[in-house]
């Protein structure tokens, strides 16, 4: 009786028995399903030495690499997957954007989302979420601290602005004017600045930025200001800056502890709380519990990475309000 011949495949002098790659991929899929991502990635890598990846295997491999925090490799696999024109294109693109954010490639994320919106690739019910992600990435990429140094302070030779004219301008124009004062001795116009901070209809973000100028130059005066339904009398010379306030420092410590192993998420949360601390200044996060606030910021940013979880929606709504105010929208 003749023996049946077995078809063998050679790859760079390595003999592959029939079914070898199928077995490797099958085991890799099972390991990934059981959250054994490191082991799964080794088998995926071995299998893809011999064959090109199919859509399903590349999808699982990219996700497994992401979960194992192998972000650069995950990005490369996502690019291979997207080159196939996968049936689940939007889901693959979401993972790709998430990986780019983990790699701190914020400008790239902004440009990709902008293109996706222009091309109508994002479902209508997802557009607001992706607009928010795009804006946040753009801000981080181009972030310039509002708290510029006060070296080489120059004197004001003439009034920088008239209060009435200032109030006629848009919040964006007001912010530009205030920024121009950061390197100026503001004491000659301290009373005008006080009037802005105390104005009931002033934008909360503008109020805060002007107050920060007075705090940085330790101007002594009593200011009674209100926002978010609160009223408080403060003396700029005795106030700490927003990032030195007690609740801010407590929240910062909590999120650093929580996100020690997630540096990109940590960076985004830190950016948000620093920005929002300016809007609420000097009231901080009102009556919200410090631990709840810290947890909610982590949940808020993780939701941008597609992680669905229970959230404190009262605080999340407040965070969303603060985000609108930092964009100089009105309450």
Secondary structure, DSSP 8 states (H G I E B T S, - for coil): --------EEETTEEE-TTHHHHHHHHHHHHHHTT-HHHHHHHHHHHTTTS---HHHHHHHHHHHHHTT-HHHHHHHHHHHHHTT-TTHHHHHHHHHHHHHHTT-HHHHHHHHHHHHHTT-S-GGGHHHHHHHHHHHHHHHT---SS---TT-B--SS-S--HHHHHHS-HHHHHHHHHTTTTB--GGGHHHHHHHHH-TTS-HHHHHHHHHHHHHTT---EEEEEETTEEEEEEGGG---GGGSHHHHHHHHHHHHHTTT-HHHHHHHHHHHHHHHHHHTTSTTTTS-HHHHHHHHHHHHHHHTT------HHHHHHHHHHHHHHTT---
